[in-house]
Amino acid sequence: LAMGAVAWVGLGTAFLAATMALTAYDIKRVLAFSTVSQLGYMMLGLGVGGYAPALFHLTTHAFFKALLFLGAGSVIHAVHSNDMRDMGELSKKMPYTMCFVAAATMAIAGVPFLSGWYSKEAILHSVYEHNPAMWAIAVATAGMTAFYMFRLFWRVFFAKAGDQHKWAHAHESPLTMT
């Protein structure tokens, strides 16, 4: 009974935090909601008895989320704003940061053969064996994760710049930060 409660609370947390990340415009807020969602995913894995997959996802998530927060810090340093609506077209100004954030975005989104794909797939396998209905919700949540992360990536690096003054003064961070 307790394990079932952990699984359902984890699934609810993952789903609700993902829906909040879908609508946020503050780059750090999107990443924070994403972290809460991924922690819910890990608790779901623990609740269905997938201890190793949950800990594996904890480890992989630590690495790609650290890279995402470092990239966000670099972008915030460049444009002096947390609002993604102020950003855009930074691929031309910050190519190194863009590459690092792209790698981390693909990993958290679960692009095949990257670390996030392996860890999420292991959790999903454990969930499916336990309860196919939970699995369907978890797959939808994983889809939302991919959507909001690629939304973040697109808005920051490729969409039309929201604030031309901030874009004009944007630059790659110093080597020590990069």
N, C-alpha and C positions, 0 to 999 in steps of 0.2 A: 504494500500500500504506500509506504514512504517512497520507495523508488519510483512508483508511478506518479506520485505528486511532484517529485524532483523533475521527472521527465516532462510533465505537462507544464510546470512553471517555467522550465528552461525553454520549452518550445514557444510558450506565450511571450516570454521575454525576447527571444530571438525575433519573433514575428513583429511584435509591437515596436521594438527599437528599430527594426529595418524600415517599417512604415514611417517612422519619424525622420530617419535619415533621408528618405525619399523627398521630403519637403523642405529640408533645411538648406540655407544658403551660406551660413557661416562654415568655412572649411574645417575648422577645428571641431565644430558641433557635429558635422557629418561624420568625421572620424570618431568622435566620442560615442555617438549613437551606434556606429558600426562596431565599436569595441563591445558595447553592452550586448548588441545582437550576437556577436561571436561568442561571448561568454555564456549567453543563453544556449547557444548551439552546443557548447562544451558540456553544460549541465544536462542538456537533453541526452547527449552521449552517455554521461555518467548514469542518468536515470534509467536508461535501457540496458545498462550493464556493459556498455562499451568503454571500459576504463582506459585501455591503451589508446584507442582512437581519440578520446577526449583529451588525454594528456599530449598526444601527438599534435592535435590541433592547437592546444595551448602553446606548444613550442613553436610551431610554424607561424602561428598568428603573432607571436611576440616579435619575430624577425620582420615580417612584412609590414606590420603595423608601426613598428619603430621607424622603418624606412619611410612610411607614409607621413608620420608626424614630423620627421626631419625634413622631408620635402615640403610639407605645408609650412614649416617654419621658414624655410628658404624663400618660398613664394611670398609669405607675409612680409618678410624682410624686404623683398624687392618692391612690392606694391604698397606697403604700409596700410594694409587693410585685410581683414579676415573675410570680408564679404565676397563670395565668388562672382557676384554680379559686377563687381569692380574690376575683375580680372578678365583675362581672355587674350588670345594670340601670344601667349608667353612662350610658345615653342620656339619662336624666333629669337627671343631675348634670353631664354634659359634652357638651352638644349640639354645640358648635362642633368639638370634637375628633372626635366621632362623624361629623360630616359630612365632615371632611377624610380620616379613615381610610376612610370608605365610598367616597369617590372613588378613593383609591389602591387599595383592595381590588378594586373593580370593574375598574380598569385592569390590575392584575396578573393577575386572573382571566381576562382576555380578553373582557370584555363588548363586544359589537359596537360599533364606531365610537369606541372609546376607544383610546389609544395602544398599549396592550398587545395588543389584538386585531390591529391592523395589523402590529406587529412579529412576533408569534408566527405569524400567518397567512403572512407572507413566509417565515419559516424553514420552516414546515410545507410550503409549496409547494416549496421547494428540496429538502427531504428526500424528499417524495413522488416527485419527478422522479428522484432518485438511487436510492431503495430503498423500496418500499411497506411492507415489514415494519418498517423503522425508523420510518416515518411512523406506523404503528399504535401503536407503543410511545410515540412522542412525543405523539400525541394523548391516550393514556391518562395520560401524565405531566401534560399540560396540564389534564386533568380533575381529577387529584389536586391540582394547584395551586389550582384554583378551589375545591375542597372544603375544603382546609385553611385557605385564607384566609377563606372565609365562616364556617368553624368558629371561627376566631379572632375575627372580627367579632361573631358571635352570642354567643359566651361572654363577651366583654368588655362588650358594650353592651346585650344583651337577655336573656340567661339569668338565672336566679335568682341573686342575689348569694350568693357562697360564704361570705363573711365579713361579717356584718352590721355589725360594729364598723367595719371598714375602709370599707364602703359609706357608713355614716352620716357619716363624716368626709371622704369624697371631695368634690372640688370641681373646677371648671374651673381650669386653670392660669392664672397671671397673664398679662396681655396680652402681655408681652414673650416669653413662652414660647409662647403660643397663636399 
